[in-house]
Amino acid sequence: MKIWVPSEAAVDVLCDLPDVECAVYDGTGPVPGGVEEVEVWVPPLIPMTRIPELLGEMRGLRLLQTVTAGVDAYRPHLPEGVVLCNARGVHDAGTAEWVVGAMIAVLREFPGFAVAQRRGEWTYHHTGVLADSTVLIVGHGSIGQALERRLEGFEVDVVRVARTARGDVHGQDELPELLPTADVVVLLVPSTPATAGLVDAGFLAAMKDGAVLVNAARGGVVDTAALLAELERGRLLAALDVTDPEPLPPGHPLWTAPGVFITPHVAGSSPASGRRLLKLLRSQLLRYLAGEPLKNVITGSY
């Protein structure tokens, strides 16, 4: 059985499996030979531009296992009969940790103090604080749950939102009533047609003055022009690990907008994620070889 994986580390954890032939393809350079014989493909972290063509050539493909929670780059082009699985859970710890750090950084004005430090300026003043805040988590899946666990010691009220209401989780249709109550709004929704442009001018206008928007989902979830308008007015603050466009080009007005903290899509890029990914890949391949049910199979809406 031929498997394509994105790294030598993945080869190391799979190479001892019976009748498995691993080849590394990280999305750069020439495509390895035997593309039509690949039965399992684990694509690289950064999606390639020629995914539709490559999937069209993979006539023997039976399983596509992503290394990310998002599958929007592959799902529209998936051939009939191919099982698609994501890496739900792999990036929970890193992403949740980034969200906590980002919201604290913005509220306590760490980026501004870092600039003052480089200038040798002692800019004493009061800042915001996370304690006693209401944190609205939009997209209460596994990452949202991991975030909530990490917020337990910060003396905040957590409000949960998912696509549809369940138990103590509100439905997305309740956002107009919930947004004005939140001091921090965290975006953790998947990238789907239903979430594209979810955070538009109306969404942002419903947020209270001085609230923080934290985007650890996908850039396309937020209307960039609408967010820029609010940032430039000084009404909202933001922490963004993802942007639209992405990568954010030099000279883009988001770089210099007031009240925004930007990182280059690194929330889930951590040693913990790497370790958990390798563990998932081995477990998934053992299940596949044994004919057992696979983890994280994507069906219907996700």
Buried (B, 14 or more C-beta within 10 A) or exposed (E): BBBBBBBEBBBEBBEEBEEBBBBBBBBEEEBEEEBEEBBBBBBBBEBBEEBEEBBEEBEBBBBBBBBBBBBBBBBEBBEEEBBBBBBBBBBBBBBBBBBBBBBBBBBBBBBBBEEBEEEEEEEEEEEBEBEEBBBBBBBBBBBBBBBBEBBEEBEBEBBBBBBEBEEEBBEBEEBEEBBEBBBBBBBBBBBBEEBBBBBBEEBBBBBBEEBBBBBBBBBBBBBBEBBBBBBBEEBBBBBBBBBBEBEBEEEBEBEEBEBBBBBEBEBBBBEBBBEBBBEBBBEBBEBBBEEEEBBBEBEEEB
